[in-house]
Amino acid sequence: MPLEPIHHWIDTPDALDAVCTQLADAACVAVDTEFFRETSFHPVPALIQLSRGDVAYLIDPVAVAATPAARELLGESGPVKLMHASSEDLEVLHHWAGVAVQPLVDTQVAQSLLSEDPAMGYQRLVEQWTGDALPKDETRSDWLARPLSDAQRRYAALDVIYLPRVWAAQREVLIAHERLAWLADDCQALVAQSGRSATSDGEWYRRHRQLWRLSPRAIAAYQRLTAWREAEARRRDLPRNWLASDKVLFAVAEAMPANRYELAAVEGVKPSLVKREGESLLALVKEAARLEASALPAALPSPLGGPFKRRFKALKRVVAQTAETLGVAPEVLARRRDLEALVAADLAGEPLPLPGGWRGALLGADLAQALKTIDTPVEE
């Protein structure tokens, strides 16, 4: 049976400051958020939960703005913040408090360094380390409703009550395996990425899995189109797809339309998009069309070709062997896009973007060696 959490509702600046004072000297503070994002680009904070492991404090961000004491607690000078799968929560808290939440320990990241499950959910994590099964019935609640039900409050409190207990157990095993420094590096990278995401993401175009199908000029167009959408979605506070989906922008870049008629003929482009955003889209395509050849990005190699596939398989083998030795999932050591970037650089004769930090120490030399010896084809 899960613990029956003690929790307090916080909806005034004075009460928030009192909580922050109580938690300021804690070794670590568990943090979680609930938010709404279906109709906006920026997350709308609906609830913020804090706990040192005994009592949960449920802060109503609809009623109370972040105070200086809250910003200090969440910021670099405050105690360690314990979170689980923190990426979106970091964004919510940055939006509410205007600070980068650090120092950070993400228990999902910690678990990825201890097992072959790199994305273990909170309920499974708690059950594994404490034996208690937590309720899941309020996962999709309306967290902006007021007042919250007793079941919602209990669910929200349990989301932070267990984190200190889980972390204490994980920490012992990480120390025993000499991986605590790995966790610190990965969590700092999460904080840094959160800071970049809170401003802009001009590299969004790189996420498209079919980018290699585009010509260099079309890649330049797609880069500009996605950067425009990112800036406009932030400015208008609208979901990205409400402006234009990745699929539509990719099709526009591939077609390189010169006028509204050609834009309207692109698959997936609706008349409403031409009417609302047509001039902006065409201007960006025209900008890419006028670039000098020397200013264009490099063409990307096809992942379907033999040279690419041989190199990718060799790198994948290195990662898989190391992951098996460590008892972790291969994607914890290297994502597919990281390996693809290594292959693309090798085929282009460019410096290899080898991993840094602890991953580089474990894998860097072996990855480079695997590419050096690739002239001998591996078996399909």
MIVODO-630206 format. One line per 2 residues: number of its first residue (from 0); for each residue x, y, z of N, C-alpha, C. Coordinates in steps of 0.1 Angstrom, whole numbers, padded with zeros to 4 digits, m for minus. Each point is the difference from the previous one (the first is absolute). Last residue first. Layout:
# residues N
NUM = X Y Z X Y Z X Y Z  ...
***
This chain:
# residues 380
379 = 0261 m0085 m0441 m0013 0005 0001 m0009 m0009 0010  0054 0007 0003 m0010 m0009 m0005 m0013 0007 0001
377 = 0043 0031 m0006 m0006 m0009 0011 m0011 m0008 m0007  0045 0022 m0025 m0015 0000 0002 m0004 m0010 0011
375 = 0046 0029 m0005 m0004 m0014 0000 m0015 m0001 0003  0018 0041 0002 0002 m0004 m0014 m0002 m0015 m0001
373 = m0002 0026 0042 m0012 m0004 m0007 0002 m0004 m0014  0029 0016 0039 0001 m0014 m0006 m0012 m0004 m0008
371 = 0003 0043 0022 0013 m0002 m0007 0001 m0013 m0007  m0037 0010 0028 m0001 0007 m0013 0013 m0002 m0008
369 = m0001 m0017 0044 m0010 m0008 m0008 m0001 0007 m0014  0026 0022 0033 0007 m0012 m0006 m0009 m0008 m0009
367 = m0019 0036 0024 0010 0005 m0010 0007 m0011 m0007  m0028 m0011 0036 m0008 0005 m0011 0009 0005 m0011
365 = 0021 m0013 0040 m0006 m0012 m0007 m0008 0005 m0012  0018 0033 0029 0010 m0006 m0008 m0005 m0012 m0008
363 = m0031 0024 0028 0006 0008 m0010 0010 m0008 m0009  m0027 m0015 0041 m0003 m0004 m0014 0008 0007 m0011
361 = 0002 0007 0050 m0003 m0014 m0002 0000 m0005 m0014  0008 0046 0012 0011 m0008 0006 m0003 m0015 m0002
359 = m0032 0031 m0014 0011 0000 m0008 0012 m0008 0005  m0039 0004 0025 m0003 m0008 m0011 0012 0000 m0010
357 = 0001 0028 0039 0002 m0014 0003 m0003 m0010 m0012  0009 0049 m0016 m0003 m0004 0014 0002 m0015 0002
355 = m0011 0014 m0050 0009 0006 0010 m0003 m0006 0014  m0006 m0018 m0055 m0006 0004 0012 0011 0006 0010
353 = 0007 0005 m0053 0000 m0011 0010 m0006 0005 0013  0002 0016 m0051 m0006 0005 0012 m0001 m0011 0011
351 = 0037 0005 m0042 m0011 m0008 0006 m0005 0007 0012  0022 0024 m0045 0003 m0005 0013 m0012 m0007 0007
349 = 0001 m0003 m0053 0000 0011 0010 0004 m0005 0013  m0010 m0022 m0045 0014 0003 0004 0002 0011 0009
347 = m0041 m0022 m0016 0003 0013 m0006 0015 0003 0002  m0019 m0040 0018 m0001 m0001 m0015 0004 0013 m0007
345 = 0000 m0001 0048 0010 m0009 m0006 0000 m0001 m0015  m0034 0024 0023 0013 0007 0001 0011 m0008 m0006
343 = m0043 m0020 0004 0000 0011 m0010 0013 0007 m0001  m0006 m0033 0034 0002 m0006 m0014 0000 0011 m0010
341 = m0008 0014 0044 0014 m0005 m0002 0002 m0006 m0014  m0043 0014 0012 0008 0011 m0002 0015 m0004 m0002
339 = m0032 m0033 0011 m0001 0005 m0014 0008 0012 m0003  m0001 m0017 0044 0007 m0009 m0009 m0001 0004 m0014
337 = m0025 0025 0030 0014 0002 0003 0009 m0009 m0009  m0047 m0005 0000 0004 0012 m0008 0015 0003 0003
335 = m0020 m0036 0023 0001 m0003 m0014 0005 0012 m0008  0014 m0001 0051 m0013 0000 m0007 0003 m0003 m0015
333 = 0029 m0015 0045 0000 0007 m0013 m0013 m0001 m0006  0007 m0015 0045 0014 0003 m0004 0000 0009 m0012
331 = m0041 m0017 0016 0006 0009 0011 0014 0004 m0004  m0024 m0031 m0027 m0003 0014 m0003 0004 0010 0011
329 = 0006 m0049 0003 0009 0007 m0009 m0003 0014 m0002  m0013 m0023 0047 m0005 0000 m0014 0010 0007 m0009
327 = 0020 m0025 0043 m0009 0011 m0002 m0005 m0001 m0015  0035 m0026 0026 m0014 m0003 0004 m0010 0011 m0002
325 = 0050 m0006 m0011 m0005 0009 0011 m0013 m0003 0005  0018 m0024 m0036 0010 m0002 0010 m0005 0009 0013
323 = m0025 0003 m0040 m0002 m0013 0006 0010 m0002 0012  0005 0039 m0026 m0013 0000 0008 m0002 m0013 0007
321 = 0036 0003 m0031 0003 0007 0013 m0012 0001 0009  m0006 m0021 m0042 0009 m0007 0008 0004 0007 0013
319 = m0027 0022 m0032 m0007 m0011 0006 0009 m0008 0009  0019 0035 m0025 m0009 0005 0010 m0007 m0011 0007
317 = 0027 m0010 m0037 0008 0005 0011 m0008 0004 0012  m0023 m0012 m0040 0006 m0012 0007 0009 0004 0012
315 = m0018 0034 m0028 m0010 m0006 0008 0005 m0012 0008  0028 0019 m0032 m0002 0009 0011 m0010 m0006 0010
313 = 0005 m0022 m0041 0012 m0001 0008 0000 0008 0013  m0036 0004 m0031 0000 m0013 0006 0013 m0002 0009
311 = m0003 0038 m0027 m0010 0001 0011 0000 m0013 0007  0027 0002 m0038 0005 0008 0011 m0009 0001 0012
309 = m0015 m0022 m0039 0012 m0008 0006 0005 0008 0011  m0034 0020 m0025 m0005 m0011 0008 0011 m0007 0007
307 = 0010 0035 m0031 m0006 0005 0013 m0004 m0012 0009  0018 m0011 m0043 0010 0007 0009 m0006 0005 0013
305 = m0031 m0019 m0032 0009 m0009 0006 0010 0006 0009  m0047 0025 m0008 0011 m0004 m0008 0009 m0010 0008
303 = m0039 0024 0016 m0003 m0012 m0007 0011 m0006 m0007  m0002 0043 0024 0002 m0011 0009 m0003 m0014 m0006
301 = 0018 0047 m0024 m0011 m0009 0001 0003 m0011 0010  0024 0049 0003 0000 m0013 m0007 m0012 m0008 0002
299 = 0002 0055 m0002 0001 m0011 0009 0000 m0014 m0007  0017 0053 m0014 m0010 m0011 m0002 0003 m0011 0010
297 = 0013 0050 0013 0005 m0011 m0007 m0012 m0010 m0003  m0009 0053 0005 0004 m0011 0008 0005 m0012 m0008
295 = 0004 0051 m0019 m0010 m0011 0002 0006 m0010 0009  0022 0039 m0019 m0007 0003 0013 m0010 m0012 0003
293 = 0026 0003 m0041 0010 m0002 0011 m0007 0002 0014  m0024 0007 m0041 0002 m0014 0002 0010 m0002 0012
291 = m0031 0043 0000 0011 m0005 m0008 0003 m0014 0004  m0050 0021 0005 0013 m0002 0007 0011 m0005 m0010
289 = m0049 0008 m0007 0010 0010 m0005 0014 m0002 0007  m0039 m0027 0010 0002 m0001 m0014 0011 0009 m0005
287 = m0016 0003 0045 0009 m0012 m0002 0003 m0002 m0015  m0029 0035 0010 0013 0002 0007 0009 m0011 m0002
285 = m0044 m0005 m0014 0007 0008 m0009 0014 0003 0005  m0030 m0023 0028 0005 m0008 m0011 0008 0008 m0010
283 = m0020 0024 0035 0011 m0009 0005 0005 m0009 m0011  m0037 0027 m0010 0012 0008 0002 0012 m0008 0005
281 = m0042 m0020 m0005 0006 0002 m0013 0013 0008 0002  m0026 m0007 0038 0006 m0013 m0004 0007 0003 m0013
279 = m0025 0036 0017 0012 m0003 0009 0007 m0013 m0005  m0040 0013 m0021 0010 0009 m0003 0013 m0003 0008
277 = m0039 m0026 0008 0006 m0002 m0013 0011 0009 m0003  m0032 m0007 0039 0015 0000 0002 0007 m0001 m0014
275 = m0050 0003 0006 0006 0006 0012 0015 0002 m0001  m0024 m0020 m0037 m0006 0013 0003 0007 0007 0012
273 = 0012 m0044 m0012 0004 0009 m0010 m0005 0014 0003  m0015 m0034 0027 0014 0003 0003 0006 0009 m0010
271 = m0045 m0014 m0006 0001 0009 0012 0015 0003 0003  m0011 m0031 m0035 m0002 0014 m0003 0001 0009 0011
269 = 0027 m0045 0003 m0014 0003 m0001 m0001 0015 m0004  0038 m0041 m0005 m0001 0014 0003 m0015 0004 m0003
267 = 0017 m0045 m0007 m0002 0003 0014 m0002 0015 0003  0025 m0013 m0045 m0008 m0009 0008 m0001 0003 0014
265 = 0008 0037 m0038 0008 m0009 0008 m0010 m0009 0008  m0014 0037 m0028 0000 m0013 m0007 0008 m0010 0008
263 = m0004 0046 0012 m0012 m0006 0002 m0001 m0014 m0005  0038 0027 m0008 m0001 m0004 0014 m0013 m0007 0003
261 = 0007 0018 m0043 0008 m0012 0002 0000 m0005 0015  m0023 0040 m0010 m0006 m0011 m0008 0008 m0013 0002
259 = 0017 0040 0018 m0011 m0005 0008 m0007 m0012 m0007  0051 0008 m0012 m0011 0009 0001 m0012 m0007 0008
257 = 0043 m0021 m0009 0004 0014 m0003 m0012 0010 0002  0016 m0052 0023 m0010 0008 m0008 0005 0014 m0002
255 = 0021 m0046 0016 0006 0013 m0002 m0010 0009 m0009  m0001 m0048 0018 m0006 0005 m0012 0006 0013 m0004
253 = 0013 m0022 0040 0003 m0009 m0011 m0005 0006 m0013  m0010 0023 0040 0014 0001 m0003 0004 m0009 m0012
251 = m0044 m0003 0016 0002 0013 m0006 0015 0002 m0004  m0012 m0039 0023 m0006 m0001 m0013 0003 0014 m0008
249 = 0010 m0003 0046 0010 m0008 m0008 m0005 0000 m0014  m0028 0020 0030 0012 0009 m0003 0010 m0008 m0008
247 = m0038 m0024 0014 m0004 0011 m0010 0012 0008 m0003  0005 m0033 0033 m0003 m0006 m0013 m0002 0010 m0011
245 = 0004 0014 0046 0013 m0004 m0006 m0002 m0005 m0014  m0039 0031 0016 0006 m0012 0004 0014 m0002 m0006
243 = m0027 0047 0012 0002 m0009 m0011 0008 m0012 0005  m0026 0031 0028 0005 0008 m0011 0002 m0008 m0012
241 = m0014 m0021 0038 m0011 0009 m0003 0005 0010 m0011  0030 m0032 0019 m0008 m0005 m0011 m0012 0008 m0003
239 = 0029 0012 0037 0007 0000 m0013 m0009 m0004 m0012  m0023 0022 0044 0008 m0012 m0004 0006 0000 m0014
237 = m0006 0046 0026 m0009 m0010 m0007 0008 m0012 m0002  0011 0048 0015 m0004 m0009 0011 m0010 m0010 m0006
235 = 0025 0037 m0022 m0015 m0001 0000 m0005 m0009 0011  0047 0005 m0006 m0006 0014 0001 m0015 0000 0001
233 = 0023 m0042 m0006 0003 0006 0013 m0006 0014 0001  m0004 m0021 m0041 m0008 m0008 0010 0003 0006 0014
231 = 0025 0018 m0035 m0014 0004 m0001 m0009 m0007 0010  0046 m0012 m0005 m0001 0013 0005 m0014 0005 0001
229 = 0008 m0042 m0019 0004 0000 0014 m0002 0013 0006  m0006 m0005 m0047 m0011 m0005 0008 0003 0000 0015
227 = 0034 0013 m0029 m0011 0010 0000 m0011 m0005 0008  0035 m0029 m0006 0004 0010 0009 m0011 0011 0000
225 = m0006 m0035 m0030 m0002 m0004 0013 0004 0010 0011  0007 0010 m0046 m0014 m0001 0002 m0003 m0005 0015
223 = 0045 0003 m0016 m0006 0013 0002 m0015 m0001 0003  0023 m0039 m0010 0006 0005 0012 m0007 0014 0003
221 = m0010 m0021 m0041 m0007 m0007 0012 0005 0006 0013  0021 0015 m0039 m0014 0005 0000 m0007 m0006 0013
219 = 0043 m0016 m0010 0001 0014 0004 m0014 0006 0002  0003 m0042 m0019 0003 m0001 0015 0001 0014 0005
217 = m0005 m0004 m0046 m0013 m0003 0007 0002 m0001 0015  0038 0006 m0027 m0008 0012 0000 m0013 m0002 0007
215 = 0029 m0037 m0005 0005 0010 0009 m0008 0013 0001  m0027 m0044 m0013 0012 0006 m0005 0005 0011 0010
213 = m0030 m0042 0017 0000 0013 m0005 0013 0004 m0006  m0009 m0041 0023 m0007 m0001 m0013 0001 0014 m0006
211 = 0016 m0009 0044 0010 m0004 m0010 m0007 0000 m0014  m0025 0007 0041 0007 0012 m0005 0010 m0003 m0011
209 = m0034 m0026 0028 0002 m0001 m0015 0008 0011 m0006  m0013 m0004 0047 0007 m0013 m0003 0003 m0001 m0015
207 = m0004 0045 0033 m0007 m0007 m0010 0008 m0013 m0005  0016 0034 0032 m0008 m0011 0005 m0007 m0009 m0010
205 = 0025 0042 m0007 0009 m0012 0000 m0008 m0012 0005  m0018 0045 m0001 m0001 m0007 m0013 0008 m0013 0000
203 = 0000 0031 0038 m0012 m0009 m0001 0000 m0008 m0013  0031 0035 0020 0004 m0013 m0006 m0011 m0010 m0001
201 = m0003 0045 0019 0003 0001 m0014 0005 m0012 m0006  m0026 0016 0044 0006 m0012 m0004 0002 0000 m0015
199 = m0007 0034 0048 m0003 m0003 m0014 0006 m0014 m0003  m0009 0017 0046 0002 0012 m0008 m0004 m0003 m0015
197 = m0001 m0033 0035 m0008 0011 0005 0001 0012 m0008  0026 m0039 m0008 m0014 m0002 m0005 m0009 0011 0005
195 = 0045 m0002 0015 0000 0003 m0014 m0014 m0001 m0006  0007 m0011 0045 0003 0014 m0002 m0001 0004 m0014
193 = m0003 m0045 0012 m0013 0007 0004 0002 0015 m0003  0037 m0028 m0006 m0009 m0001 m0011 m0013 0007 0003
191 = 0032 m0002 0034 0005 0009 m0011 m0010 m0001 m0011  m0008 m0028 0036 m0002 0014 0004 0004 0009 m0012
189 = 0008 m0045 m0005 m0014 0002 m0001 m0003 0015 0004  0044 m0015 0004 m0003 0002 m0014 m0015 0002 m0001
187 = 0016 m0010 0042 0004 0014 m0004 m0003 0002 m0014  m0008 m0043 0016 m0010 0010 0005 0004 0014 m0003
185 = 0030 m0034 m0013 m0012 m0001 m0007 m0011 0010 0005  0041 m0004 0023 0002 0006 m0013 m0013 0000 m0008
183 = 0000 m0021 0042 0001 0015 0002 0002 0006 m0014  m0001 m0047 0002 m0013 0006 0002 0001 0015 0001
181 = 0039 m0024 m0003 m0007 m0001 m0012 m0013 0007 0001  0026 m0005 0038 0004 0011 m0008 m0006 0000 m0013
179 = m0009 m0036 0029 m0006 0012 0005 0004 0012 m0008  0013 m0048 m0003 m0007 0007 m0011 m0006 0013 0005
177 = 0024 m0041 0020 0009 0011 m0003 m0006 0008 m0012  m0018 m0038 0027 0004 m0003 m0014 0008 0012 m0006
175 = m0017 0002 0044 0007 m0013 0000 0005 m0003 m0014  m0025 0039 0007 0013 0001 0006 0007 m0013 m0001
173 = m0044 0000 m0015 0008 0008 m0009 0014 0002 0006  m0032 m0021 0027 0005 m0009 m0011 0008 0008 m0010
171 = m0018 0024 0036 0009 m0010 0005 0005 m0009 m0011  m0033 0032 m0010 0013 0006 0002 0010 m0010 0005
169 = m0046 m0011 m0005 0007 0000 m0013 0015 0005 0002  m0030 0000 0037 0004 m0013 m0004 0008 0000 m0013
167 = m0016 0041 0016 0009 m0005 0010 0005 m0015 m0004  m0035 0021 m0025 0014 0005 m0003 0010 m0005 0009
165 = m0045 m0011 0007 0005 m0007 m0012 0014 0005 m0003  m0022 0021 0035 0002 m0014 0004 0006 m0008 m0012
163 = m0014 0045 m0006 0012 m0001 0008 0003 m0014 0004  m0040 0007 m0026 0012 0003 m0007 0013 m0001 0009
161 = m0049 m0005 0012 0009 m0011 m0001 0014 0003 m0006  m0036 0033 0006 0004 m0006 0013 0010 m0011 m0001
159 = m0021 0024 m0038 0013 0006 0006 0004 m0007 0013  m0040 m0012 m0025 0010 0002 m0011 0013 0005 0005
157 = m0039 m0005 0027 0008 m0012 m0001 0010 0001 m0011  m0031 0035 0006 0009 m0001 0011 0009 m0012 m0001
155 = m0034 0006 m0032 0011 0010 m0001 0010 0000 0011  m0038 m0028 0003 0008 m0004 m0011 0012 0009 m0002
153 = m0033 0013 0031 0008 m0012 0005 0010 m0005 m0011  m0030 0035 m0011 0010 0004 0009 0009 m0011 0005
151 = m0037 m0010 m0028 0010 0007 m0007 0012 0004 0009  m0038 m0020 0020 0008 m0010 m0008 0011 0007 m0008
149 = m0031 0027 0023 0009 m0006 0010 0009 m0011 m0007  m0017 0040 m0031 m0006 m0010 0008 0010 m0006 0010
147 = 0002 0051 m0019 0004 m0013 m0003 m0007 m0010 0009  m0025 0047 m0010 0011 m0006 0007 0004 m0013 m0005
145 = 0000 0022 m0034 0000 0004 0014 m0014 m0001 0006  0033 m0016 m0047 m0013 0001 0007 0003 0004 0014
143 = 0034 m0010 m0032 m0003 0014 0002 m0014 0002 0007  0019 m0043 m0012 0007 0006 0011 m0002 0015 0002
141 = m0024 m0045 m0021 0000 0014 m0003 0006 0007 0012  0013 m0052 m0012 m0009 0009 0007 0000 0014 m0006
139 = 0023 m0045 m0009 m0005 0009 m0010 m0011 0010 0006  0023 m0032 0028 0011 0004 m0010 m0005 0010 m0009
137 = m0021 m0025 0039 m0001 0014 m0002 0010 0006 m0011  m0003 m0048 0016 m0013 0005 m0005 m0002 0015 m0003
135 = 0035 m0033 0018 0003 0006 m0013 m0013 0007 m0005  0026 m0018 0050 m0012 0001 m0008 0004 0007 m0013
133 = 0037 m0029 0027 m0007 0013 0001 m0012 0000 m0010  0031 m0038 0029 m0007 0002 m0013 m0008 0013 0001
131 = 0046 m0021 0027 m0013 0006 0001 m0005 0003 m0014  0045 m0016 0012 m0010 m0011 0000 m0015 0005 0001
129 = 0046 0023 m0006 m0007 0000 0014 m0010 m0011 0002  0028 0007 m0041 0009 0003 0011 m0007 0000 0014
127 = m0024 m0011 m0041 0012 m0008 0000 0009 0003 0012  m0041 0024 m0007 m0002 m0014 0004 0013 m0008 0000
125 = 0002 0045 m0014 m0003 m0001 0014 m0002 m0014 0004  0006 0007 m0046 0012 0004 0008 m0002 m0002 0015
123 = m0037 m0004 m0030 0009 m0012 0000 0013 0003 0008  m0029 0036 m0005 m0007 m0010 0008 0009 m0013 0001
121 = 0015 0037 m0027 0001 0002 0014 m0006 m0011 0008  0020 m0012 m0049 m0010 0010 0006 0001 0000 0015
119 = 0040 m0011 m0037 m0009 m0006 0010 m0009 0010 0006  0035 m0003 m0038 m0012 0009 0001 m0010 m0005 0010
117 = 0041 m0023 m0014 0005 0014 0000 m0012 0010 0003  0014 m0053 0010 m0012 0007 m0003 0003 0015 0001
115 = 0031 m0036 0011 m0002 0000 m0015 m0013 0007 m0003  0031 0012 0045 m0008 m0011 m0006 m0001 0001 m0015
113 = 0022 0032 0029 0001 m0012 0009 m0008 m0012 m0006  0003 0046 m0018 0014 m0004 0002 0002 m0013 0008
111 = m0043 0020 m0008 0006 m0004 m0013 0014 m0004 0001  m0022 0018 0037 m0004 m0014 m0002 0005 m0005 m0014
109 = 0007 0045 0012 0008 m0009 0009 m0004 m0014 m0003  m0025 0032 m0022 0014 m0001 m0006 0008 m0009 0009
107 = m0042 0009 0016 m0001 m0008 m0012 0014 m0002 m0007  m0004 0028 0038 0000 m0014 0004 m0003 m0009 m0012
105 = 0024 0049 0005 m0012 m0006 m0007 0001 m0015 0003  0021 0047 0022 0002 m0015 m0001 m0013 m0005 m0006
103 = 0027 0052 0004 m0011 m0009 m0003 0004 m0015 0001  0012 0056 0018 0005 m0013 m0005 m0012 m0010 m0001
101 = m0019 0036 m0016 0012 m0007 0003 0005 0003 0014  m0037 0018 m0040 m0001 m0008 0012 0013 m0009 0001
99 = m0009 0050 m0022 0004 m0014 m0004 0001 m0008 0013  m0034 0043 m0005 0014 m0004 0004 0002 m0014 m0006
97 = m0042 0026 0000 0010 0008 m0007 0014 m0004 0004  m0047 m0016 0014 0010 0007 0009 0010 0008 m0007
95 = m0035 m0024 m0024 m0006 0005 0012 0009 0009 0008  0016 m0022 m0040 m0011 0009 m0004 m0006 0007 0013
93 = 0032 m0034 0007 0006 0012 m0006 m0010 0011 m0004  m0016 m0042 0015 0005 0008 0011 0008 0013 m0005
91 = m0017 m0031 m0032 m0011 0006 0007 0005 0009 0011  0032 m0025 m0024 m0006 0011 m0008 m0011 0007 0007
89 = 0019 m0038 0020 0009 0011 0000 m0005 0012 m0008  m0025 m0040 m0001 m0001 0007 0013 0010 0012 0001
87 = 0002 m0029 m0037 m0012 0009 m0001 m0002 0008 0013  0036 m0032 0000 0001 0010 m0012 m0011 0010 0000
85 = 0011 m0039 0032 m0001 0014 0003 m0002 0009 m0011  m0002 m0050 0020 m0003 0004 m0014 m0003 0015 m0001
83 = 0003 m0006 0047 0000 m0012 m0008 m0005 0003 m0014  0027 0026 0045 m0011 m0001 m0009 0001 m0013 m0007
81 = 0024 0032 0043 m0003 m0014 m0005 m0012 0001 m0009  0038 0038 0017 m0013 m0003 m0003 m0002 m0014 m0006
79 = 0036 0026 0036 m0002 m0008 m0011 m0015 m0003 m0003  0010 0045 0026 0004 m0014 0001 m0002 m0007 m0013
77 = 0009 0052 m0004 m0009 m0008 0008 0005 m0014 0001  0019 0035 m0028 0004 0001 0015 m0009 m0008 0009
75 = m0008 0003 m0048 0013 m0006 0002 0004 0000 0015  m0053 0005 m0009 0012 0003 m0008 0013 m0006 0005
73 = m0046 m0003 0019 0001 m0008 m0012 0013 0003 m0007  m0009 0024 0040 m0001 m0015 0003 0002 m0008 m0013
71 = m0002 0047 m0004 0012 m0004 0006 0000 m0015 0003  m0039 0019 m0017 0010 0000 m0010 0014 m0004 0006
69 = m0036 0005 0029 m0002 m0012 m0008 0011 m0001 m0011  m0001 0038 0028 0004 m0012 0007 m0002 m0013 m0008
67 = m0014 0042 m0018 0014 m0001 0000 0005 m0012 0008  m0047 m0007 m0020 0005 0011 0008 0016 m0001 m0001
65 = m0043 m0016 m0034 0013 m0004 0007 0005 0012 0007  m0053 m0001 m0007 0012 0000 m0008 0013 m0004 0008
63 = m0054 m0014 0007 0012 0007 0005 0011 m0001 m0009  m0044 m0018 m0011 m0003 0011 0010 0012 0007 0005
61 = 0003 m0035 m0031 m0011 0008 m0006 m0003 0012 0009  0030 m0035 0012 0006 0010 m0008 m0010 0009 m0007
59 = 0002 m0032 0045 m0010 0004 m0011 0006 0011 m0008  0022 m0041 0032 0000 0014 m0003 m0009 0003 m0012
57 = 0010 m0039 0039 m0007 0001 m0013 m0002 0015 m0002  0032 m0034 0032 m0006 0014 m0001 m0005 0002 m0014
55 = 0013 m0044 0036 m0001 0005 m0014 m0006 0014 0001  0029 m0032 0037 m0012 0008 m0003 0001 0005 m0014
53 = 0034 m0030 0012 m0009 m0002 0011 m0014 0006 m0003  0039 0004 m0028 m0002 m0014 0002 m0010 m0004 0011
51 = 0013 0043 m0019 0013 m0005 0004 m0002 m0015 0004  m0029 0034 m0037 0001 m0009 0012 0014 m0003 0004
49 = m0038 0028 m0037 0013 m0001 0006 m0001 m0009 0012  m0029 0015 m0049 0001 m0008 0012 0014 0001 0006
47 = m0037 0028 m0034 0014 m0002 0002 0001 m0007 0014  m0039 0012 m0042 0003 m0004 0013 0015 m0003 0001
45 = m0019 0019 m0039 m0012 m0002 0007 0002 m0004 0015  0025 0027 m0046 0001 m0007 0012 m0013 m0002 0008
43 = 0010 0003 m0053 m0007 0008 0010 0001 m0007 0013  0034 0000 m0046 m0008 m0007 0009 m0007 0009 0010
41 = 0013 0015 m0051 0005 0000 0014 m0009 m0008 0009  m0015 0004 m0043 0014 m0005 m0002 0006 m0001 0014
39 = m0053 m0008 m0007 0010 0011 0001 0014 m0006 m0003  m0043 m0024 0006 m0004 0011 m0009 0011 0011 0000
37 = 0003 m0042 0026 m0006 m0004 m0013 m0003 0012 m0009  0021 m0006 0046 0008 0005 m0011 m0008 m0003 m0013
35 = 0003 0000 0060 m0009 m0001 m0012 0007 0006 m0012  0017 m0024 0051 m0002 0012 m0008 m0009 m0004 m0012
33 = 0028 m0015 0050 m0011 m0003 m0008 m0003 0012 m0009  0046 m0018 0030 m0010 0010 m0005 m0011 m0007 m0007
31 = 0044 m0008 0039 m0008 m0005 m0011 m0009 0011 m0004  0045 m0013 0036 m0008 0010 m0007 m0007 m0007 m0012
29 = 0031 m0007 0050 m0007 m0006 m0011 m0009 0010 m0006  0046 0008 0028 m0014 0003 m0001 m0006 m0007 m0012
27 = 0047 m0003 0036 m0006 m0001 m0014 m0015 0003 0002  0028 0007 0036 0011 m0006 m0008 m0005 0000 m0015
25 = m0020 0037 0033 m0001 m0014 m0002 0011 m0005 m0009  m0012 0046 0017 0012 m0007 0005 m0001 m0015 m0002
23 = m0035 0030 m0016 0013 0005 m0005 0012 m0007 0006  m0050 m0005 0008 0007 m0010 m0009 0015 0005 m0003
21 = m0031 0026 0027 0001 m0013 0006 0009 m0010 m0008  m0010 0043 m0018 0009 0001 0012 0002 m0013 0007
19 = m0031 0003 m0035 0014 0000 m0005 0010 0002 0011  m0046 0001 0011 0004 m0014 m0005 0014 0000 m0004
17 = m0019 0042 0012 0002 m0009 0012 0005 m0014 m0004  m0012 0030 m0035 0013 0004 0006 0003 m0009 0013
15 = m0042 m0005 m0021 0010 m0005 m0009 0014 0003 0006  m0038 0018 0022 0001 m0015 0002 0011 m0006 m0009
13 = m0009 0046 m0006 0006 m0003 0014 0002 m0014 0002  m0021 0014 m0041 0014 0002 0001 0006 m0003 0013
11 = m0043 m0028 m0014 0003 0014 0003 0015 0002 0000  m0024 m0043 m0005 m0005 0009 m0010 0002 0015 0003
9 = 0008 m0057 0013 0007 0013 0001 m0005 0009 m0011  m0012 m0049 0030 m0003 0008 m0012 0005 0014 0002
7 = 0016 m0050 0021 m0006 0013 0003 m0001 0008 m0013  0006 m0055 0020 0003 0010 m0010 m0008 0013 0004
5 = 0016 m0055 0013 m0004 0012 0006 0003 0011 m0010  m0008 m0054 m0013 0008 0012 0002 m0007 0012 0007
3 = 0002 m0055 0000 m0011 0010 0000 0006 0014 0002  0024 m0045 m0023 m0001 0008 0011 m0012 0009 m0001
1 = m0002 m0046 m0026 0008 0012 0000 m0002 0008 0013  m0002 m0055 m0004 m0009 0012 0000 0009 0013 0000
***
